[in-house]
Every structure is written in structure tokens, then in C-alpha cells.
Amino acid sequence: MTSLAAARLQMTVSLAFHMVFAAIGIGLPLLIVIAEGLYLRSGQKHYLALAKRWAKVMGLLFAVGAVSGTVLSFELGLLWPRYMELLGAVVGHIFGLEGYAFFLEAIFIGLYVYGWDRLSPIVHWWCGVVIAISGMLSGVFVLGVNAWMQVPVGFQLEGGQVVVSDPIAIFKHPLWAYMAWHSTLACYTAVAFAVAGWYARQALRGGANAYTRTAIIIPMVVGSICAILQPLSGDALAKYVFQTQPVKFAAMEGQFQTARHAPLRIGGWPDEDAEVTRFAIEIPGGLSFLATRDPAAEVPGLDRVPRSDWPNVGVTHLAFQVMVASGVALAVLSVWFWLTYARAGNGLFDRRVLLGAMALATPVGFIGLEAGWFVTEVGRQPWIIQGVMRTHEAVTPAAGVRPLFVAFSAVYLLLAATVVVLLRRLASAPIEGALH
Amino acid sequence: MDVSAKWWTDLAALAALGGIVAYALFGGADFGGGVWDLFALGSRKKEQRLAIQRAMGPVWEANHVWLIFVLVVVFTCFPRGYAALGEALFLPFHLALLGIVLRGASFIFRSYQNTAPGAAAETSGWGIVFGAASTIAPVLMGTAFGVVTQGRIGLGPEGEVLALHPATWLSRYAVTNGLLALSSCAYLAAVYLTNETQGALREDFRQRAMFAGTTTAALAGLVLLLARRDAPWFFGQLLSERTAPLVGLGLVCFAASGWAVLTRHFRLSRLFAAAEVALLLLGWGVAQYPYLAYPAMRLDKVAAPVATVRFLVLTLPVGGLLLVPSLWALLRVFKSGSQSRLPA
């Protein structure tokens, strides 16, 4: 394994790991604030018990997210010094904004998780609101930096010197807004369906009391709204990628040749050597239509750029298909859930097929989230900053990348295993308060 | 570089230095807490660990964010310096990072592995990891300080980092700096804990403060002695007119905190110990000025374009307006010693 491959794998492992916890840090506080808010309004104990249980989970997962995020802020510079040198100079301050949001989140997590008996109920609830908002904002700011890697705006290179013309150029760029919107919805969706799925499994095993029913309904409200809005944001983002990163777009869709009436491919496997995508279900003109609203429009293929500028087409296409499939599955599940609820009310909690489908869908939102991130990042290759710096130019010359990759992967494995064990232990602990 | 650009980069450097001071005062004490957890001894071993757990629980994550703050200011305002430090200190930074990760994770794992109250006091695998990681991380960070003040990080004509011999950060000067950082963290933690405990338990931490204080004084003397030979530029800067008053005042505060510990003036001891660490770190910063790392990285040479630096510096008061009252609330709720509720 080369040093470059080891550095890329280390980033992959670190980010894939952190992303789960970051998404939970965005999504879970919202569910908690809703549950505690319902308790404050109604005084019913099961809402409080739920908020307390979820807050315990948040306390554990936020800590792991905080330390894995710290790894990333070091590693960006340790593994990719040349990249960080340019990124820091142009958009480092956006990480600064993220830092303030994260700081607030960390302060209010302390107040919230440890403050049940020390703060008045309403102040406590507001602490939760601050966590939910600052968690969401820190994600939105990080996406500003990521959007800049896709469309590096706001600076020029003049004789090796970086000249910054507009420090907030990326915030004026539509790509940031589309990415922020799409990713935030993805985080809420992933967390909501994971929570609902977990309690659907409980309902299947032991029947649904008020506690379990609420633990399904709250995330299903949040998750369904997001899952149904998600195709709109995805469509807007894909159209924008088509305009700004046509190579990535072609790889996502497995479009090797530039063509009019380009078909939309469902599934399929791109064969890079033969430059053809096999085994896909093709909808004629579908891709041209989705990209431009005109089924006859020309879609630039991978043939427009030399092969050395191609990303890994197979991975990009596959990840894109997985992402879309998971989004569709969750949207369908949402409609099924609410149609059933409208007809059957609490009878829904006896519908074993629906509950079984929800339990099966527990990881689907997270799979979609990770797959979407693969599309964005693998599809950008071979560039680390699109059109400006190639990934291999950015990697550190320092020795020891490989053994450190192995060491950090082992640590992540240990952390992941411990989190699973502790969550299971937490789940089996008795629930606080009266239940019926 | 024009005057206004210099002004902005100086402000950014001051912000980074302020962040380092805050990280030392808050995060450093948390590392020290881990050290005393590892070395919890005697008949009140469990009570010691519980006191540390209580003191750190609600605040350690917020304290940890100061490190992120420092990183962000440095890589935004001095990106070339950040890249060069990352290359030169690749291995020690990675090892410190492992320590930081394991410290945080093990702290939370330990308190979740058994839901019974007081379980964190029992000796456990994660408890040992917590203590060991808390001990190793400050040593590595202090060592990095040593390498920087020693002037060992060089840049070539193209800005490339000149290869650093691995033994550089294992030199006696660098390692002594690491040990000084460790004992300073332990001292701060012990002094703070005397303010958060009572009776015999408080006496336990008072003894630990006396031990760590003595060690810190000895190591500080040793660092100065070694600096004279191994880091002559830095040594000269420390004794310069600009820096000497800060360092002198820091040492006076150190002596005062030692006196306060001995005479059981606990609140005063906390104040003086914090002032000591803050003043000595400020002295370090002023001594280094105008270098991020002597001799290759002068602040203005490694600075980002002024538009970026200015943006970041201008966000500081806005961020401060949000963060300072929030931090105050956090400390007031958990450190005021009363169980009173905040007004609704």
C-alpha cells in the first residue's frame, strides 16, 4: 500500500466513523426537544422518560463524536498539509464558524445531560433547543468547506501566492445551499428512521405501550417530513452538480459517451475498460430530462475529459444508486406508515408486517447518508480541490502513514464495538417513571 | 506586508495564544484529573475518583473545544505554519491525538459501563485507559512545545519542511518540557479539586497539590537550565525586557499559590495557580513573538491573506458574545457548589 492509499483510507475510515456520530448530534437533539416539549405541555411522564433515555444516548454518542471530530481537524493538516495550507488560507474561517457552533453545542450538552435537577424545566428545555440548533448549524458550516472543495471560489493564485477576493464567496454560491439542505435532511432522516426502527423492533417483541408508541411516532413525524422533502433537494442538487461538476455527474449516472436523449439508468455496473454501463434498466431520455428538463438535451459523458481525470466510476455509480434506493425506500415507508395510521390509529402497532419493515429499515438512512458522501467525495477525485489541486499532490511526505492508519483503524474498531455494547446495556436498563 | 495586515495577524496570534491559555487552564486540569484518577491511592481511593468524575463530567467536552479553537485559528490564519508543524511533528502529534481520543472516549465509556451510581470509582479497564491517556497526552503536547522553542523546525527555500531527526522530540530538553506540562496539569487539577471537596478528601488533594507543585517547580528550573544550552534563542527571549516581567510575575503567582496551598487558603490557591499558568504561557507567547516557530516561521511569513485573517478576527467578538455567557452559565451551574436552580 502506498502512503497516498493509506492516507486516503485513513480519511475514509475517520470520516465514515465520525459521520454517524455527527448525524446523531444533529438529529437526536431534535427528537429529544420534541419529547421534552410534549412533557412540558402535557405533564405525561412517559414523554419525560423518553427524553431522559435519549439524552443518555446523546451524552454517550456526542462524546465519541467530539473526539472523532478532533481526530479529523488534526488529520486534515497532518495527512494533507498542502491541501490544508490552501484551504486554511481561503476558507479556514468557515471552520471557525463551525467551531463556535460546536463550542455552544458542547457547553449546552453539559448543561442538558447533567442539569436535569439543577435547571428549571423550561430552562432545561431551552438548553436542548440550543443543542439542536447549534448541532445543525455546525453541520451546515462544515458543508460550506466541503462545497468549496467542489467549487473553489473566492480566491486567485497569483505567482504562487494566494489572493483572497471574497472570504464568504462560498456562502453566496448556490451549491452550498443545496448541499446544506440535502445533507441536513439526510441527517434527520437517518437518525429518525434508526430510532423508529429500534422501537418498532421493541413493539414487535413486547407490544407497544404509550412509551414505545411515542418513541415511534415522534421520529416518524420528523423522518417522514424529511424523507418526502429529500427527493426535491436531491433533484436540485443533482441539477447543480450537472452544471458545475459534469464529470462527477457522468460518473454518478454511468454515462461514458456524450449523448443527446441520454437514458436514466437504474442499477447497472459501469465497465470502465469497455466504457459502457451494463445490466441497467434504462429509461430513454430520462437523464437528459432530469438534468435539464429537456429529454433531447445533450449530457456530457466521461469522454469529455482524459481518463486521468476520471473518478472511480464503479464506486461513484454504485454509491449513487444505493443512496437513491435508500431514499426511495424511506419515502415509501413513510407513506405506508401514515396511510396505515390514518386508517387504523393505534391499531398500527399490531401490524407486524409494517413494524417488521420499519425494523429492517433501521440502518437504511445511515447507509444512504454514507453512500451520498461517497458520491460527493469519490466523484470529486482525482481532485482534492476540484480543478485546483490533485489528491496525490496534497499528501504528506512524512513517513509512517501506514502504521498509523492501522493503529487508528484498530482504535475506531474498539470504539465502535464499545459503543454498541454500551448502547445495548443502556437499552436493557429499566425505564424511569410510570408506564402504561 | 503593510501595517494593517500585521495588526490583524498579531491579533490572530494573540487569539491563538489566548486559546492555548484557556485550554491549559480548563482542558489541562482535566488531563490532570485523569492523572490523579490513575494514581488514586489510600483509603479514600474511590472517593477521589468520584470527586474527579463529578468535577469533569459536565465540563470536559466544553473544555476540550479550546483545543479545536486553537487549531482553527492557527490553520486559518497561519496555514503555512500549520502545514509545516504537521509535517515536522507528524508522529508526536498523532500520538498525542491517540491520547486525546482515548482519554475522552474512555472517560465516557467508564461512566456508562455500569449504571449503578459510583461505579466509576471501581478500577476498570476503561478507567486505566482514561488515566494512562490523560498522562501521555500532556507529555506529548509539552514535548511539541519544546521542539518549537528549540528552533528545530526548518524550512527550505521552497517552503518545504526540512527533515527532522526523530530524536529531536526525544531530546532531553523536549522531554523535560513534556514532563513539565504533565506536572503543571496535575498541579492545576489538584488545586482545583481542593476547591471542590471537603474534609479528609480535600486534604488528599492538598497533599497531591504539594507534591505536584514541588515537582513542577523542580522541572521548571530544569527546563530553564537546559534551555540555556539547548534553546539559547528562546532562553534569551525569556530574559528579555519584554518577557521577563510576565515570567517573573508568573513565578511570583506560583509561589503565592504554593503558600496558599500550604496555609489552606484554597480559593486563593486556585486563583494564583491559574494566574501562574496563564502568565507563564503568555510569557512563552511573548518570548516567541514575532515567530510561530523560530527561526523559519515568522508570523507574517506564514500568515494567510489578510481578508481571511480579518474575517476570523472579526468573528471573535461575535463568538465571544455567544460563548462567554454560556461558559459562565456552565461553570455557575456546576461549579458554584450550591444545588440552587437558575431562575426560570
Interface residues (C-beta under 8 A of the other chain):
Chain A: K56 G59 L60 F62 A63 V64 A66 V67 S68 G69 T70 V71 S73 F74 E75 L76 G77 L78 P81 R82 M84 E85 L86 L87 G88 A89 V90 G92 H93 F95 G96 L97 G99 Y100 F102 F103 L104 A106 I107 F108 I109 G110 L111 V113 Y114 G115 D117 R118 L119 S120 P121 I122 V123 F155 V162 V163 V164 S165 D166 P167 I168 T396 P397 A398 A399 G400 L404 A407 F408 V411 L415 T418 L422 R425 L426 A429
Chain B: G57 P58 V59 E61 A62 H64 V65 L67 I68 F69 L71 V72 V73 F75 T76 C77 P79 R80 Y82 A83 A84 L85 G86 E87 F90 L91 F93 H94 L97 L98 I100 V101 L102 G104 A105 F107 I108 F109 Y112 Q113 T115 W126 A304 P305 A307 T308 R310 F311 L312 T315 V318 G319 L322 L323 S326 L327 A329 L330 V333 F334 Q339 R341 L342 P343 A344
